[in-house]
Amino acid sequence: MEGNLNGAPKGELTAEQKKSFFRNPRFKHGSLATAITAVVIVVIVLLNVAVTLLEKRVDLRFDITANHLFSLTDEAKEYFASVGDDVTITVLSSEDALRNFSAFSDAGYDGSMYEPPLRRLPEILSDIAKNDNITVKYVDMDANPNYLNKYDMISRPTRPELYILVESARRYKLVDMTDFILTDYGENTSYTSDEDFTYYYFTEQPLVNAVGYVLRDEVVSVAVVNGHGEMTEDETTLSAVASMFENNGLEVKAIDFTTDAIPSDAKFLAVISPQRDFSEAEITKLDDFLQNGKDYGRDLLYFDGGTGKLANLYDYLELNWGVRIDPDSRVYDVDNDVVYPFYVITEYKDESDITKPLGDANIKTVIVNPEPIEVLWTERDIRTVTTLLATHDSSFRRAASETPDAESAAAITKRDDDVTGEYPVMTLTRKRNANLPVEESSGVLVTSDGFLNWYFSTSSSDTYANGALITNILEAMQEKSEPVTIIKKDLTTEVITLTNGQIRAFALVFSIAFPLVIIATGTAVYFKRKNK
């Protein structure tokens, strides 16, 4: 056997050499560096695991956008956290397709405003799913083309990848994701210049409405009345009105009031801009519906079209519900208007849950060509009349025959003979048997059909709230808990504003300063170890 000079086998260290090796400064520093590296790796792994576990309980993400664009509002958080039954929210596309915007770009949607928020929709849905009762999942319709076949749909959407399916054990509802982006045209009446548009992100309200709809013990229906030349006899208008009610969790059934029976499950009748009067028999039919054998619990939503040829209907509203419509007048306001004086901004006139949340948020409602309403009495036997909306005291009334066209409307000014002042333009009359619970009251809402102008009534926003007011009215007339009203988020708001100097400073720090510090530190450590 060969050996070294100290008697140890060749290739092996003697005991003394081993002691010297472990006392060598290079070994000490090298071992220490290795140990530190190992500890750091272990700490990083443990920290990553801890953060992952913590994130499931505590939201560690920060939304630094000016209007919290990519996180739930407090109202939405409270609502979704309160959901006590199982709900499944299924995005009918893969998560990658949603984040990459491919589902929308393939459908031809412009990415300039749609893309940023919709890419981050998974974060919103993740926040919603923090309630263990709510499950969020993604189904790639390209890989599962028959996924919707198990649902009893009258018509399947042609592009299901643009939809979210919300379902419970009771029922389901499809939510169109393209409705999450809404456009405010402002004063851009030509609708051609993008420069004047304001875009809004409006995800939470449709999802809140959908979850509320699928969890209801029973679904309330609204019968849309036709047969008198109503606006809703036009299929396009009916579809738009139906969408408004369906977005509020109601089933819509259009009926010819002159021949059809009122559906037994209808809680609401909606009469929108009739051009011919109701017969005496139809007035009796209407009253029987609202009286409901003195059990009440039924409501009428009446939007007048200003024809002046509805003597029977007007008499019924006056004698039984305490309001008189003036179809021969219109109200204008040159100080509180949108574009034209006949686009009148109104005031909230009561402190109920119907209007107070909107008033507190300083958002407005607008009625186009409003007709003044006279409140004949505010209380009589078991009936009360409340003015929900009125014009400002700067408004004035003119004969309907003087209604100008759009081209001359901008030139309207007050004349010496104009009567100025506040005019009620939306009223709600309630009738209740004192021996019955409050939810058994009947109500009649009266306003002008200009309240349903598509531009102002499609949704709520931080400017105009016709859509939100409709939601609150429907909720209140069903005597539900305080409605959840969520305001749209302005997409055109600048998220972070930096000066050129700040941008250069950040660039210097992250692209030059940090790398130089790391290089300098590494160099210093290297030479320090080499010299030992």
Buried (B, 14 or more C-beta within 10 A) or exposed (E): EEEEEEEBEEEEBBEEEEEEEEEEEEEEBEEEEEEEEEEEEEEEEEEEEEEEEEEEEEBEEEBEBEBEBBBBBEBBBEBBEEBEEEBBBBBBBBBEBBBEBBBBBEEEBEEEBBBBBBBBBBBBBEBBBBBEBBEBEBBBBEEEEEBBEEEEEEEEBEBBBBBBBBBBEEEBBBBEBBBBBBBBBEEBEEEEEEEBBBBBBBBBBBBBBBBBBBBBEEEBBBBBBBBBEBBBBEEEBBEBBBBBBBBBBBBBBBBEBBEBEBEEEBBBBBBBBBEBBBEEEBBEBBEEBBBEEEEBBBBBBBBBBBBBBBEBBBEBBBEBBBBBBBBEBBBBBBEBBBBBBBBBBBBBBBEEBBBBBBBEBEBBBBBBBBBBBEBBEEEEEBBBBBBBBBBBEBBBBBEBEEBBEEEEBEEBEBEEEEEBBBBBBBBBBBBBBEEEEEEBBBBBBBBBBBBBBEBBBBBBBBBBBBBBBBBBBBBBBBEBEEBBBBBBBBBEEEEEEEEEEEEEEEEEEEEEEEEEEEEEEEEEEEEEEEEE
